[in-house]
């Protein structure tokens, strides 16, 4: 019974870490896309001002 509890605990730990990695990647990708969008909007605004 003790071996089963250790295996179960290890599986939950790995699952938790995997979820954190997925969330971290999603947040980084969202920030990257947002920054690119803001940069593109600024560039287009500047182009419209000078053209």
PyMOL commands that set and color helices and strands:
alter all, ss='L'
color gray80, all
select helices_A, chain A and resi 2-50
alter helices_A, ss='H'
color red, helices_A
deselect
rebuild
show_as cartoon
